[in-house]
Amino acid sequence: YTCNSVFGNINHHSSHYPVTKLNQKFDHTFSKSGHYKKHKTIKINHTMTIDFFTDKVILITGGTGSFGKQCVKTLLEKYNLKKIIVYSRDELKQWEMAQIFDDDDRMRYFIGDVRDIERLSLAMRGVDFIIHAAALKQIPTAEYNPMECIKTNILGANNIIDVALAQGVQKVVALSTDKAVNPTNLYGATKLASDKLFVAANNIAGGLPTRFSVVRYGNVVGSRGSVIPLFQKLVKENASEIPITDPRMTRFWITLEQGIEFVLKAFQRMKGGETFIPKIPSMKMTDLGSAIAPNIPQKIIGIRPGEKLHEAMCNREVSHLVYEFPDHFVIRPTIEFQNQIDYSVNELQEKGQPVPEGFEYSSDNNTDWLTKEQLLSMI
């Protein structure tokens, strides 16, 4: 069939960063408190199986964001895909993106909202894999506009599920956030609800082939909304001070490239229903500020509404559901599916081990910490 996009008629036929654990394998032992201790490091091969994505059609919701643009670049450069569909609301960003990838006939652009189930149905025809990256992410904006956040992050997620099942999509990976763990703000609460929807969708699928999984990680270095571009802007403007919310605050950090590699790997690893969490480093916000603006004083301004001192990606309440793999953790579903699934071994035959009761993976108890030099090498 032929559909109209912002770029005219489109024929749409179904037809290393050394500092993180994404590139390393670790042996661990656990302390009595459930914190893991880092031991011998061994390089792990993260070369993707090219054939896995050959002749596949991938749709990326929110595809004009920081993640989407870099993901498209990676997919076009590394894999022999049939087609990539960018689905987003912003026609200007789609136009700008088309100028970058204008010489690749595998690209398609759909103006649409995840709230619009009819438009999603049109866009998903013939799609094999979906990366669901669309979301309202700004914490203060969500607090002031709660229903808009709910409509996009929860109802939009449900639309993705319904249409993926109806169109026979093979696999869906939904992007989550550390703020979905013990949420203290509306954004985190909506992402928690979204995660639950995608996990439960595997049960709703019944005999249908579509499978859903979640990838959860921390702050992305240099992405839109990250504090790093703000600090860099203040440095260029010769600001008199750098705002720090709390001197105790810590956060997980990952680069866009590492996040994309992890998401694409999840398609190969997933059985459906699991939440994948990469092992990534933490950093104190005061150290981050000193790294980017070493000669500018820091001003403590207090925690914003909905913020936490530290972020967790696995909390102790779900420790009985967690398996540790060489470079990541997996949280198996809290509910039982019709078919029993062993999540201790993934589709790549990588084997995980249960973590101790009470284990928690949070930014303040992490064993891997970024130095200032390492952070600057990632920017």
Backbone torsions as a table, in degrees:
resi	resn	phi	psi	omega
1	TYR	NA	165.1	179.6
2	THR	-118.1	132.5	178.9
3	CYS	-124.5	154.4	179.8
4	ASN	-94.3	133.3	175.7
5	SER	-123.3	-177.7	178.8
6	VAL	-63.4	-18.0	-178.8
7	PHE	-105.3	21.4	177.3
8	GLY	97.4	-158.3	-177.5
9	ASN	-76.1	132.2	-180.0
10	ILE	-126.4	123.4	174.1
11	ASN	-77.0	120.5	-173.2
12	HIS	-124.2	85.7	-176.9
13	HIS	-97.5	144.2	176.9
14	SER	-68.2	-47.6	175.2
15	SER	15.9	NA	NA
16	HIS	NA	109.8	172.9
17	TYR	-90.2	131.0	-174.2
18	PRO	-74.1	-8.3	-170.4
19	VAL	-91.8	-13.8	-176.2
20	THR	-109.5	170.3	-176.7
21	LYS	-88.2	3.9	179.1
22	LEU	-70.3	-20.5	-179.2
23	ASN	-112.8	15.7	-177.7
24	GLN	-138.1	154.6	175.9
25	LYS	-109.7	140.7	-174.4
26	PHE	-126.8	142.2	166.5
27	ASP	-97.2	135.5	-177.8
28	HIS	-129.8	151.2	161.4
29	THR	-122.5	161.7	-176.0
30	PHE	-114.3	141.0	173.8
31	SER	-81.1	170.9	-179.9
32	LYS	-62.7	-25.5	-179.1
33	SER	-78.0	-8.7	-179.5
34	GLY	93.0	1.2	176.6
35	HIS	-82.1	140.6	-178.4
36	TYR	-93.2	148.3	-178.2
37	LYS	-113.3	134.2	-176.6
38	LYS	-80.6	136.9	176.9
39	HIS	-126.8	-137.4	-174.7
40	LYS	-57.7	134.1	177.8
41	THR	-104.4	137.9	179.0
42	ILE	-132.6	134.6	178.6
43	LYS	-64.2	136.0	177.0
44	ILE	-115.2	139.5	-177.5
45	ASN	-78.8	116.9	-179.2
46	HIS	-107.5	21.2	177.1
47	THR	-67.8	123.3	-178.3
48	MET	-73.9	153.3	173.7
49	THR	-77.9	109.0	-174.5
50	ILE	-59.2	-39.0	-176.0
51	ASP	-62.3	-23.2	-176.2
52	PHE	-60.3	-36.7	-177.7
53	PHE	-102.1	1.7	-177.8
54	THR	-62.9	128.7	177.8
55	ASP	62.9	21.5	177.5
56	LYS	-94.9	154.6	175.1
57	VAL	-107.6	123.1	-178.9
58	ILE	-115.8	131.3	174.1
59	LEU	-109.6	132.4	178.5
60	ILE	-117.5	113.2	174.1
61	THR	-78.3	146.4	-174.2
62	GLY	63.5	33.1	-170.1
63	GLY	-72.3	-7.4	178.2
64	THR	-97.7	3.5	176.5
65	GLY	-77.5	-176.8	-178.8
66	SER	-57.4	-47.7	-179.7
67	PHE	-64.2	-48.3	-174.9
68	GLY	-59.4	-45.4	-178.2
69	LYS	-62.9	-44.9	-179.7
70	GLN	-70.4	-34.6	178.6
71	CYS	-64.7	-43.8	177.7
72	VAL	-60.0	-45.3	179.0
73	LYS	-57.6	-45.9	-179.8
74	THR	-63.8	-45.3	-178.1
75	LEU	-64.0	-42.2	-179.3
76	LEU	-67.3	-36.7	-176.2
77	GLU	-77.2	-33.6	-169.6
78	LYS	-105.1	-22.9	-169.4
79	TYR	-128.1	148.7	-178.7
80	ASN	-92.0	66.5	-179.0
81	LEU	-75.3	157.3	174.0
82	LYS	-80.0	-41.1	-174.4
83	LYS	-163.7	145.9	170.9
84	ILE	-121.6	126.5	179.1
85	ILE	-108.5	120.0	175.2
86	VAL	-95.4	119.1	-177.2
87	TYR	-116.7	114.7	-178.2
88	SER	-159.6	173.6	-174.2
89	ARG	-94.1	-21.4	-167.6
90	ASP	-94.5	107.5	-177.6
91	GLU	-68.0	-33.3	179.4
92	LEU	-65.7	-44.4	179.7
93	LYS	-65.9	-35.2	175.9
94	GLN	-65.9	-41.6	178.3
95	TRP	-62.3	-44.7	178.8
96	GLU	-63.1	-39.1	179.4
97	MET	-66.9	-37.3	179.6
98	ALA	-64.8	-28.9	177.5
99	GLN	-68.9	-29.8	-179.6
100	ILE	-75.9	-41.8	-174.7
101	PHE	-110.1	31.5	-172.7
102	ASP	-69.5	-16.6	-177.4
103	ASP	-97.0	9.8	-179.1
104	ASP	-115.1	114.1	-175.3
105	ASP	-78.1	3.8	176.0
106	ARG	-84.7	-7.3	-175.8
107	MET	-87.2	139.1	173.1
108	ARG	-133.8	148.9	-178.4
109	TYR	-130.1	127.4	177.9
110	PHE	-121.4	120.3	168.7
111	ILE	-76.4	124.9	-179.2
112	GLY	-178.0	162.4	-178.6
113	ASP	-117.8	141.8	177.5
114	VAL	-65.6	-13.1	175.4
115	ARG	-76.2	-16.4	-174.0
116	ASP	-98.6	98.2	-174.6
117	ILE	-70.1	-31.0	178.5
118	GLU	-68.1	-41.8	178.9
119	ARG	-67.1	-39.1	176.4
120	LEU	-60.7	-40.4	179.9
121	SER	-61.3	-38.9	178.0
122	LEU	-68.1	-45.0	-175.7
123	ALA	-68.5	-29.2	-173.0
124	MET	-89.1	0.6	179.3
125	ARG	-63.4	125.4	178.3
126	GLY	78.5	8.4	-178.6
127	VAL	-83.2	137.1	177.6
128	ASP	-94.1	-47.5	-176.1
129	PHE	-127.3	146.0	176.1
130	ILE	-126.0	132.5	167.9
131	ILE	-107.7	113.8	-177.3
132	HIS	-95.4	98.6	-178.4
133	ALA	-110.4	-8.4	-177.6
134	ALA	-69.1	131.7	177.4
135	ALA	-170.5	154.7	166.5
136	LEU	-88.5	117.5	-167.1
137	LYS	-111.9	-16.6	-175.6
138	GLN	-75.0	119.4	-174.5
139	ILE	-60.5	-52.1	-179.5
140	PRO	-62.1	-39.4	179.4
141	THR	-60.3	-41.7	179.1
142	ALA	-64.1	-38.8	-179.8
143	GLU	-64.0	-37.3	-178.8
144	TYR	-84.9	-20.1	-178.3
145	ASN	-130.1	62.4	-169.5
146	PRO	-61.4	-42.2	-176.8
147	MET	-68.5	-32.3	177.4
148	GLU	-65.3	-40.3	177.4
149	CYS	-64.9	-42.1	179.4
150	ILE	-64.4	-42.6	-178.7
151	LYS	-61.6	-42.0	-178.0
152	THR	-79.1	-49.7	-170.3
153	ASN	-80.4	-28.8	-178.9
154	ILE	-105.8	-57.4	-179.5
155	LEU	-65.4	-35.6	176.4
156	GLY	-63.7	-40.9	177.1
157	ALA	-61.3	-41.6	179.2
158	ASN	-64.6	-36.6	176.0
159	ASN	-63.2	-42.2	178.1
160	ILE	-57.7	-45.0	-179.1
161	ILE	-62.6	-50.6	-177.2
162	ASP	-59.1	-44.9	-176.7
163	VAL	-73.4	-38.0	178.4
164	ALA	-60.3	-41.1	177.4
165	LEU	-66.4	-43.4	-177.6
166	ALA	-66.9	-34.8	-176.4
167	GLN	-92.6	-1.0	176.7
168	GLY	72.5	29.4	175.5
169	VAL	-60.1	141.8	-176.5
170	GLN	-75.6	-53.6	-174.6
171	LYS	-140.9	142.6	177.0
172	VAL	-127.7	127.9	173.6
173	VAL	-116.1	120.6	-179.1
174	ALA	-101.9	133.2	179.3
175	LEU	-83.6	131.7	178.3
176	SER	-118.1	-163.4	-174.7
177	THR	-151.9	154.9	175.6
178	ASP	-63.3	-19.3	180.0
179	LYS	-73.3	-7.6	176.1
180	ALA	-81.0	-7.8	-179.9
181	VAL	-94.7	122.6	-175.5
182	ASN	46.4	57.0	-171.6
183	PRO	-63.1	140.1	175.7
184	THR	-117.9	4.7	177.6
185	ASN	-138.0	164.7	-175.8
186	LEU	-65.2	-39.5	178.6
187	TYR	-56.4	-49.5	178.7
188	GLY	-61.5	-39.0	179.7
189	ALA	-65.4	-39.4	179.0
190	THR	-69.0	-35.6	178.4
191	LYS	-71.3	-32.6	173.8
192	LEU	-63.2	-45.7	177.9
193	ALA	-62.1	-41.2	177.6
194	SER	-60.9	-45.2	178.4
195	ASP	-57.8	-44.0	-179.6
196	LYS	-63.5	-38.3	178.5
197	LEU	-62.4	-46.1	-177.7
198	PHE	-67.6	-37.2	177.5
199	VAL	-65.2	-48.7	-178.0
200	ALA	-66.8	-22.3	-179.5
201	ALA	-60.1	-26.9	178.2
202	ASN	-66.9	-29.1	176.2
203	ASN	-79.0	-39.4	178.9
204	ILE	-64.4	-31.7	-176.8
205	ALA	-60.0	-30.0	179.9
206	GLY	58.7	-121.6	-179.0
207	GLY	-86.4	-0.9	178.5
208	LEU	-71.5	153.0	-173.0
209	PRO	-79.7	-14.8	-173.8
210	THR	-66.2	134.3	178.0
211	ARG	-125.2	145.9	-175.0
212	PHE	-126.6	137.2	173.7
213	SER	-140.5	167.9	-176.8
214	VAL	-123.7	140.5	171.3
215	VAL	-116.8	126.1	-178.3
216	ARG	-120.2	128.0	173.5
217	TYR	-147.8	-179.2	-171.5
218	GLY	-93.0	-153.8	-177.6
219	ASN	-65.5	141.1	-178.8
220	VAL	-99.6	124.0	-178.1
221	VAL	-61.3	121.6	173.5
222	GLY	81.3	1.0	-179.4
223	SER	-74.0	164.2	175.9
224	ARG	-61.2	131.8	-178.7
225	GLY	94.2	-14.1	177.5
226	SER	-70.3	151.8	-179.9
227	VAL	-72.8	-20.5	-175.9
228	ILE	-63.3	-48.7	176.1
229	PRO	-59.4	-33.7	177.3
230	LEU	-63.4	-47.7	179.2
231	PHE	-61.7	-41.0	179.2
232	GLN	-63.8	-37.8	178.2
233	LYS	-64.8	-42.0	179.6
234	LEU	-64.8	-35.9	177.8
235	VAL	-64.4	-45.0	179.7
236	LYS	-62.8	-31.8	-178.8
237	GLU	-87.1	5.4	-178.9
238	ASN	54.6	45.6	-179.6
239	ALA	-61.8	153.1	-178.2
240	SER	-84.0	-14.6	-179.5
241	GLU	-158.6	157.4	176.9
242	ILE	-111.3	125.3	-178.9
243	PRO	-77.8	127.8	174.8
244	ILE	-123.4	128.0	-175.4
245	THR	-70.2	-42.9	-179.9
246	ASP	-155.7	133.4	-176.3
247	PRO	-65.7	-16.4	-179.5
248	ARG	-89.7	-10.7	-170.3
249	MET	-65.2	138.1	175.8
250	THR	-129.0	156.1	177.5
251	ARG	-145.8	151.5	169.1
252	PHE	-77.5	148.1	178.3
253	TRP	-134.8	141.3	178.4
254	ILE	-146.6	149.0	175.7
255	THR	-86.2	160.7	177.4
256	LEU	-58.5	-43.7	-177.8
257	GLU	-61.9	-41.5	179.7
258	GLN	-68.4	-40.0	177.7
259	GLY	-62.4	-42.2	179.5
260	ILE	-65.7	-45.0	177.8
261	GLU	-56.9	-41.3	-178.5
262	PHE	-68.1	-40.8	179.3
263	VAL	-64.2	-45.9	-179.7
264	LEU	-65.1	-35.8	176.8
265	LYS	-65.2	-32.0	-179.3
266	ALA	-61.4	-32.8	177.8
267	PHE	-61.2	-35.4	179.0
268	GLN	-79.1	-33.1	-175.5
269	ARG	-82.0	-27.9	-164.5
270	MET	-71.2	143.6	169.1
271	LYS	-106.9	-20.6	-179.2
272	GLY	112.6	121.6	177.2
273	GLY	103.6	-13.3	-177.9
274	GLU	-89.3	158.4	173.7
275	THR	-112.4	120.6	-178.7
276	PHE	-94.0	135.0	-178.6
277	ILE	-133.3	117.6	-179.3
278	PRO	-76.9	154.1	171.9
279	LYS	-86.4	111.4	-175.9
280	ILE	-133.1	161.3	-174.7
281	PRO	-81.2	162.3	175.1
282	SER	-110.2	165.7	173.9
283	MET	-156.0	142.4	173.2
284	LYS	-73.0	141.3	-178.2
285	MET	-65.1	-30.8	176.4
286	THR	-65.1	-38.5	178.2
287	ASP	-68.7	-36.7	177.6
288	LEU	-63.2	-44.6	178.5
289	GLY	-62.4	-39.8	179.5
290	SER	-68.0	-33.4	-179.9
291	ALA	-68.2	-42.2	-176.2
292	ILE	-83.3	-36.6	-177.7
293	ALA	-130.3	71.2	-174.3
294	PRO	-65.6	-21.1	-175.4
295	ASN	-107.0	9.5	-178.4
296	ILE	-112.9	129.9	179.2
297	PRO	-63.3	152.3	178.7
298	GLN	-102.4	138.2	177.9
299	LYS	-115.6	125.1	178.5
300	ILE	-81.0	119.0	-174.3
301	ILE	-109.0	-6.7	179.7
302	GLY	92.8	152.4	-177.9
303	ILE	-68.8	135.9	177.8
304	ARG	-74.1	160.1	177.4
305	PRO	-55.6	128.1	177.6
306	GLY	88.8	-7.3	-180.0
307	GLU	-80.5	156.5	175.4
308	LYS	-120.3	155.4	176.5
309	LEU	-65.4	-41.8	-177.9
310	HIS	-134.4	152.2	177.9
311	GLU	-110.4	146.2	176.8
312	ALA	-119.3	147.5	174.7
313	MET	-112.7	-22.4	168.2
314	CYS	-132.5	119.5	176.5
315	ASN	-97.2	161.7	-172.3
316	ARG	-65.1	-22.7	-179.8
317	GLU	-66.6	-20.9	179.3
318	VAL	-112.1	14.6	-176.4
319	SER	-58.2	-30.1	179.7
320	HIS	-70.9	-7.9	-179.8
321	LEU	-105.9	-1.1	-168.8
322	VAL	-99.0	135.9	170.4
323	TYR	-115.6	139.7	175.8
324	GLU	-101.4	128.0	175.4
325	PHE	-110.6	172.5	-176.3
326	PRO	-52.2	-44.6	-176.2
327	ASP	-121.9	10.5	-178.0
328	HIS	-161.0	170.6	172.1
329	PHE	-113.8	156.0	173.4
330	VAL	-129.3	130.1	172.6
331	ILE	-103.0	117.8	178.1
332	ARG	-79.0	161.7	-175.7
333	PRO	-63.4	151.3	175.0
334	THR	-78.2	-20.5	-178.9
335	ILE	-101.1	158.2	177.4
336	GLU	-93.6	131.1	177.0
337	PHE	-88.1	169.0	-179.7
338	GLN	-60.4	-39.2	177.0
339	ASN	-104.4	129.8	179.1
340	GLN	-69.7	131.4	-177.8
341	ILE	-121.9	133.5	176.4
342	ASP	-93.7	103.2	-177.2
343	TYR	-85.0	-0.7	178.3
344	SER	-77.2	-11.9	175.0
345	VAL	-130.5	124.0	-177.9
346	ASN	-92.5	-176.7	-175.6
347	GLU	-69.1	-15.2	173.9
348	LEU	-92.0	5.7	-179.5
349	GLN	66.4	21.7	170.3
350	GLU	-76.7	140.2	-174.8
351	LYS	-111.4	136.1	177.7
352	GLY	-113.1	165.1	179.6
353	GLN	-122.2	142.7	176.5
354	PRO	-61.5	143.9	176.1
355	VAL	-88.4	161.1	-179.9
356	PRO	-65.6	153.8	175.3
357	GLU	-59.1	134.6	-179.6
358	GLY	88.6	1.3	178.8
359	PHE	-62.7	140.2	175.9
360	GLU	-140.6	133.0	178.0
361	TYR	-109.0	98.5	-177.2
362	SER	-129.6	163.4	-173.0
363	SER	-68.2	-19.5	179.7
364	ASP	-92.7	-20.9	178.8
365	ASN	-105.8	12.1	178.8
366	ASN	-63.1	147.0	176.6
367	THR	-94.2	-6.7	-177.5
368	ASP	-114.6	114.9	-176.3
369	TRP	-121.3	134.3	177.2
370	LEU	-73.5	136.1	168.5
371	THR	-86.5	167.3	179.0
372	LYS	-62.2	-39.1	-179.4
373	GLU	-65.1	-40.7	179.2
374	GLN	-65.0	-41.9	178.7
375	LEU	-60.7	-47.0	-178.0
376	LEU	-61.6	-31.8	178.5
377	SER	-70.3	-19.8	-178.8
378	MET	-88.5	-19.6	-174.7
379	ILE	-79.7	NA	NA
